Amino acid sequence: MARCLEPWFLAETRVGGMEKSEFYRQARTDMTGPLDGVRVIDCTTAWAGPMAGCLLADFGADVIRTTPPGDPGITWPPTIPGTSRSFGAETVNRNKRSMSIDLRMAEGAAVFLELVASADIVVENFKPGTLAGWGVGYEDCRAVKEDIVYLSVSGYGQFGPKSPQPGYDPAALAYSGWMALNGSVDGPPTKAPTFLADDLAGMHGAMSALAALHHRNQTGEGQHVDVALLDSIIYQSNGMLTLGARDVELPRYGSQVAVCAPTNSYQSADGHVFIALILDSHWRALTELMGCPELAEAPGYATNNERVERRDEVDQMLADWCVTRTSEDILAAMETAGIVASPVNDFATAARDPHILERDMLQETELLDGTTAPLVGPAAKFSRTPTKVRTASAPVNAHTEEVLHELGFDSDRVATLRASGAID
């Protein structure tokens, strides 16, 4: 293995961005977001479906969440410290209104269809066929609103041999092949620490619903949109299914990256940093830093493809250089050299990071119990139609009468529905 000596590197290549106020200089204050005026009926449970509704709500749509009477909503632990509210409910059901309707009753299904008649999009994530069995499937909704966009999110999709089966996030990660590549090199297959397949299905659901809405606005045609957790994680697996179809061996790399080297999480004297090299110019800068400039253009090292073949060697070179230095010193050197590097933060550290806070990724929000909590803000920024956490997760059933009155229901009809048990 080549031995590196200590050098220095002084070239500064920092490029600045803009001030937040400059980005938002033309922002409107009279709209909820770019989807202001769009109505979405969110008939979902758990995470993937609610995430699709959450994205549409964050973009400014009027999202009306429907739950069965007596449903407590998401109560998963832990609660947010200092509040009585579940992190799950506040993360995925903010910016929505809430109704209670029993879709299993004919009276409840009829109310739901009247609600659909006022809407642009329906989002549901029950097992395929469930809502059709209750009289509120796509064809039922299409009968009252011909141009409705009806989004179905499920584990395995609306058709295919596994479509009738229930599916959860880890099952999709396992079935797809994704989990086989995740984890340490010598460890077992490992699921993602977050609801990755659910989140991706929610994103694909929201994007596909908006694509279908655009088509409706162009042609007047609604349609049924089918998004599966399994398909979503496969789509976001960087073409691995193509390689699997040709029986290409796909080893596990841990925190290394198959297509470039050296790239890894490296131990420093006081923690860990992640450093990623893809460009050969970054390799040349790194050899200056590590004191071995002769390797910049040396055969076997000069190009990324050559370094991939020497993955273990170049990775160890960088590891040896990092282990005696503090994370701060490493990151400063990498920034000066223009090399991509980051501290390996935990979420507690990230939650206090000035850049993350400047990007409004935490927004102090009043919750329904009167407390406040820093909720995760929308990812996309819109210069003309800004988005934000407008409201916390609403109490279940908080807006049932409000929405029914918007639909033209009088007080007597609401009372009759409540007496029948069709609504709370």
C-alpha positions in Angstrom: 0.0 0.0 0.0 1.3 3.5 -0.9 2.4 5.5 2.1 1.1 9.1 2.4 3.1 12.0 4.0 1.6 15.2 5.6 1.2 18.1 3.2 -1.1 21.1 3.0 -3.7 22.4 0.5 -4.8 26.0 0.2 -7.0 26.5 -2.9 -10.4 27.8 -1.9 -13.3 27.1 -4.2 -16.3 28.0 -2.1 -19.4 29.2 -4.1 -22.1 31.1 -2.2 -25.9 30.9 -2.4 -28.5 33.6 -1.9 -30.2 35.1 1.1 -33.5 33.6 2.1 -35.2 37.0 1.8 -34.0 37.3 -1.8 -35.4 33.8 -2.7 -38.8 34.8 -1.3 -38.8 38.4 -2.6 -41.9 37.8 -4.8 -43.8 35.5 -2.4 -47.6 35.8 -2.2 -49.3 35.8 1.2 -52.8 35.2 0.0 -52.5 31.5 -0.9 -51.9 28.3 1.1 -49.4 27.1 -1.5 -49.2 26.1 -5.2 -52.2 23.7 -4.8 -54.4 26.3 -3.3 -58.0 25.5 -4.4 -57.4 21.8 -4.9 -59.5 19.5 -2.7 -58.2 16.0 -1.7 -60.1 13.3 0.2 -57.6 11.4 2.3 -59.0 8.0 3.3 -55.9 6.3 4.6 -54.3 4.5 7.5 -50.7 4.0 8.8 -48.0 5.9 6.8 -47.7 5.5 3.0 -51.2 6.8 2.1 -51.1 9.6 4.8 -47.7 10.7 3.5 -49.2 11.1 0.0 -51.9 13.3 1.6 -49.4 15.1 3.7 -47.4 16.2 0.6 -50.5 17.4 -1.1 -51.5 19.3 2.1 -48.1 20.8 2.5 -48.4 22.0 -1.1 -51.5 23.9 -0.1 -54.4 21.5 -1.0 -57.4 21.3 1.2 -56.9 17.8 2.4 -59.9 16.3 4.3 -58.9 13.2 6.2 -61.7 10.7 6.9 -61.5 8.1 9.6 -64.0 5.6 11.1 -66.0 6.8 14.1 -64.1 6.0 17.3 -60.7 5.8 15.5 -58.1 7.4 17.8 -55.8 8.4 15.0 -52.0 7.6 15.1 -51.0 7.0 18.7 -47.6 5.5 18.1 -44.9 6.1 20.7 -42.9 8.1 21.5 -44.9 11.2 22.3 -43.1 14.5 21.5 -41.5 15.5 24.9 -43.5 18.2 26.6 -46.7 17.3 24.7 -49.3 14.5 24.7 -49.0 14.0 20.9 -47.5 11.2 18.9 -44.6 12.1 16.7 -46.3 10.0 13.9 -49.6 11.9 13.9 -47.9 15.3 14.0 -45.5 14.3 11.2 -47.9 12.9 8.6 -51.3 14.4 9.4 -50.5 18.1 9.8 -52.1 20.6 7.4 -55.3 18.4 7.1 -58.9 18.7 8.2 -60.5 15.7 9.9 -63.9 14.0 9.5 -65.3 10.8 10.9 -67.4 8.7 8.5 -68.3 5.0 8.7 -67.8 3.8 5.2 -69.1 0.4 6.0 -72.6 1.8 6.5 -74.6 2.7 3.4 -75.4 6.1 4.9 -71.7 6.7 5.5 -70.7 5.6 2.0 -73.4 8.0 0.6 -71.9 10.9 2.6 -68.4 10.0 1.3 -69.6 10.0 -2.3 -71.1 13.5 -1.8 -67.7 14.6 -0.5 -66.0 13.0 -3.5 -68.3 15.0 -5.8 -66.7 18.2 -4.4 -63.1 16.9 -4.7 -60.3 16.7 -7.2 -58.3 13.7 -5.8 -59.1 10.8 -3.6 -56.3 9.0 -1.8 -56.8 5.6 -0.2 -54.4 2.8 0.9 -56.6 -0.1 1.9 -56.1 -3.6 0.5 -57.2 -3.7 -3.1 -61.0 -4.2 -3.4 -61.8 -3.1 0.2 -63.3 0.3 -0.7 -65.1 -1.2 -3.7 -66.7 -3.7 -1.3 -68.0 -0.7 0.7 -69.4 1.0 -2.3 -66.7 3.8 -2.5 -64.2 2.3 -4.9 -63.0 4.0 -8.1 -66.0 3.1 -10.2 -68.4 4.3 -7.4 -66.5 7.6 -7.1 -66.3 8.0 -10.9 -70.1 7.6 -11.1 -70.5 10.8 -9.0 -67.4 12.7 -10.3 -66.4 11.4 -13.7 -63.1 13.3 -13.8 -62.0 12.3 -10.3 -58.3 11.3 -9.8 -58.4 8.2 -7.5 -55.1 7.3 -6.0 -54.7 3.8 -4.5 -51.5 3.1 -2.5 -51.0 -0.5 -1.5 -48.2 -3.0 -0.7 -48.2 -4.9 -4.0 -50.5 -2.9 -6.3 -54.0 -3.3 -7.7 -53.1 -6.3 -9.9 -50.5 -9.1 -9.9 -50.3 -12.4 -8.0 -49.6 -10.7 -4.7 -52.0 -7.9 -5.0 -54.6 -9.3 -2.5 -52.0 -9.5 0.3 -51.4 -6.9 2.9 -48.0 -5.2 2.7 -45.9 -3.1 5.1 -42.7 -1.1 4.6 -40.2 -3.8 5.8 -41.9 -6.5 3.7 -41.5 -4.3 0.5 -37.8 -3.7 1.4 -37.3 -7.4 1.8 -39.3 -8.6 -1.2 -37.7 -6.1 -3.6 -34.1 -7.1 -3.1 -33.3 -3.8 -1.4 -32.8 -5.3 2.1 -30.3 -7.8 0.8 -27.9 -5.0 -0.1 -28.4 -3.0 3.1 -26.3 -3.4 6.3 -22.7 -4.0 7.1 -20.7 -6.1 4.7 -20.5 -9.1 7.1 -23.9 -8.6 8.8 -27.4 -9.7 8.1 -29.8 -8.1 5.7 -31.1 -4.9 7.4 -34.2 -2.8 7.0 -34.0 0.9 6.7 -34.2 2.8 10.0 -37.1 5.0 8.6 -40.3 4.0 6.8 -38.4 4.2 3.5 -40.8 2.2 1.2 -43.8 4.0 2.7 -42.3 7.4 2.2 -41.3 6.7 -1.4 -44.7 5.3 -2.1 -46.2 8.4 -0.6 -44.0 10.6 -2.8 -44.8 8.6 -5.9 -48.4 8.8 -5.0 -48.5 12.5 -4.6 -46.5 13.1 -7.8 -48.6 10.6 -9.8 -51.8 12.2 -8.5 -50.6 15.6 -9.6 -49.6 14.2 -13.1 -53.1 12.7 -13.4 -54.6 16.0 -12.2 -52.7 17.9 -15.0 -54.0 15.4 -17.5 -57.5 16.0 -16.2 -57.1 19.7 -16.5 -55.9 19.3 -20.1 -58.5 16.7 -21.3 -61.3 16.5 -18.7 -60.4 12.8 -18.1 -60.0 11.4 -14.6 -58.3 8.1 -13.9 -57.4 5.4 -11.3 -53.7 5.7 -10.2 -52.1 2.6 -8.8 -48.9 3.0 -6.6 -47.3 0.1 -4.8 -44.7 0.1 -2.0 -42.9 -2.7 -3.8 -42.8 -0.8 -7.1 -41.7 2.4 -5.5 -38.7 1.0 -3.7 -37.7 -1.0 -6.8 -37.9 2.2 -8.9 -35.6 4.0 -6.4 -33.1 1.2 -6.3 -30.8 2.8 -8.9 -31.4 0.2 -11.7 -30.4 -2.8 -9.5 -33.4 -4.8 -10.8 -32.0 -4.5 -14.3 -28.6 -5.9 -13.1 -30.4 -8.6 -11.2 -32.3 -9.6 -14.3 -28.9 -10.3 -16.0 -27.6 -12.2 -12.9 -25.0 -9.6 -12.1 -23.5 -10.2 -8.7 -24.5 -7.4 -6.4 -22.4 -7.5 -3.2 -23.1 -5.5 -0.1 -20.8 -2.5 0.5 -21.9 -1.1 3.8 -21.1 2.6 3.8 -18.9 2.3 0.7 -20.4 3.1 -2.7 -20.2 0.5 -5.5 -19.4 3.0 -8.3 -16.7 5.2 -6.7 -13.7 5.0 -4.3 -12.6 6.1 -1.8 -16.1 6.8 -0.4 -17.0 5.8 3.1 -17.7 6.7 6.7 -14.3 7.3 8.4 -13.5 7.4 12.0 -11.9 10.6 13.2 -10.2 11.3 16.5 -13.5 12.4 18.0 -16.3 10.8 15.9 -17.0 10.0 12.3 -17.1 11.8 9.0 -18.4 10.8 5.6 -16.2 11.6 2.6 -17.3 11.0 -1.0 -15.0 11.1 -4.1 -16.3 10.6 -7.6 -14.4 13.2 -9.7 -10.8 12.6 -10.6 -10.1 16.2 -9.8 -11.2 15.5 -6.2 -8.8 12.6 -6.1 -5.9 14.9 -7.2 -6.9 17.3 -4.4 -7.0 14.5 -1.9 -3.6 13.2 -2.7 -2.2 16.7 -2.0 -3.9 16.7 1.3 -2.7 13.2 2.2 0.9 14.0 1.1 1.1 11.6 -1.8 0.7 13.8 -4.9 2.6 11.2 -6.9 -0.6 9.1 -6.9 -2.7 11.8 -8.5 -1.9 10.6 -12.0 -0.3 7.3 -11.2 -1.4 4.2 -13.2 -3.9 2.3 -11.1 -5.0 5.4 -9.2 -5.6 8.3 -11.6 -9.2 7.4 -12.6 -12.2 6.5 -10.6 -12.6 3.1 -12.4 -9.0 2.3 -11.5 -9.6 3.3 -7.9 -12.7 1.1 -7.7 -10.5 -1.8 -8.5 -8.2 -0.8 -5.6 -11.1 0.0 -3.4 -9.7 -1.5 -0.2 -6.3 0.1 -0.6 -7.4 3.6 -1.3 -10.1 3.4 1.3 -7.6 2.4 4.0 -5.3 5.2 2.9 -8.0 7.8 3.6 -9.0 6.0 6.8 -5.4 6.1 8.2 -5.3 9.9 7.3 -8.6 10.6 9.1 -8.2 8.6 12.3 -5.6 10.9 13.9 -7.4 14.2 13.1 -10.5 15.8 14.6 -13.7 15.9 12.6 -13.5 19.7 12.5 -10.0 19.6 11.0 -11.0 17.0 8.4 -14.1 18.8 7.3 -12.2 22.1 7.1 -9.5 20.5 4.9 -12.1 18.9 2.7 -14.1 22.1 2.2 -10.9 24.0 1.3 -10.1 21.2 -1.2 -13.6 21.2 -2.7 -14.2 17.6 -1.7 -17.6 16.5 -0.6 -17.6 15.7 3.1 -20.0 15.8 6.0 -20.1 15.1 9.8 -22.0 11.9 10.7 -24.6 13.6 12.8 -27.3 12.1 14.9 -30.8 13.6 14.6 -30.3 15.6 17.8 -27.3 17.3 16.3 -29.0 17.9 13.0 -32.0 19.5 14.8 -29.6 22.2 16.1 -27.7 22.7 12.9 -27.8 26.4 11.6 -28.2 25.4 8.0 -31.1 23.0 8.7 -32.8 25.6 10.8 -32.3 28.3 8.2 -34.0 26.0 5.7 -37.1 25.9 7.9 -36.9 22.2 8.4 -38.2 22.6 11.9 -41.2 24.9 12.4 -42.5 25.7 15.9 -46.2 24.7 15.8 -49.0 24.8 18.3 -50.5 21.4 18.8 -54.1 20.5 19.7 -53.2 20.0 23.4 -52.1 23.6 23.6 -48.4 22.8 23.7 -45.9 23.6 20.9 -43.4 21.4 19.1 -40.8 21.8 16.3 -42.4 19.9 13.5 -40.5 18.9 10.3 -41.2 21.4 7.6 -41.8 20.8 3.9 -38.8 19.9 1.8 -39.6 21.8 -1.4 -39.3 25.6 -1.3 -41.6 27.7 -3.6 -40.5 31.3 -4.2 -43.9 32.6 -5.3 -46.2 30.3 -3.3 -44.4 29.4 -0.1 -45.4 26.4 2.0 -45.3 25.8 5.7 -46.8 23.8 8.5 -50.0 25.8 8.7 -51.8 23.6 11.3 -50.9 20.7 13.5 -52.6 17.3 13.2 -56.3 18.0 13.8 -58.3 16.2 16.5 -60.1 13.3 15.0 -63.6 14.4 13.9 -62.8 18.1 14.3 -64.2 19.3 11.0 -67.0 16.8 10.3 -69.8 19.4 10.7 -67.8 22.1 9.1 -67.2 20.1 5.9 -70.8 18.8 5.8 -72.2 22.3 6.1 -69.9 23.3 3.2 -71.5 20.5 1.2 -75.0 21.9 1.9 -76.0 19.5 4.7 -78.5 21.2 7.1 -78.4 20.6 10.9 -81.2 18.1 10.8 -79.5 15.9 8.3 -76.3 16.0 10.3 -78.2 15.0 13.4 -79.8 12.1 11.6 -76.5 10.9 10.3 -75.0 11.1 13.8 -77.9 9.2 15.3 -77.4 6.4 12.8 -73.7 6.1 13.6 -72.7 7.0 10.1 -70.7 9.9 11.5 -69.4 10.8 14.9 
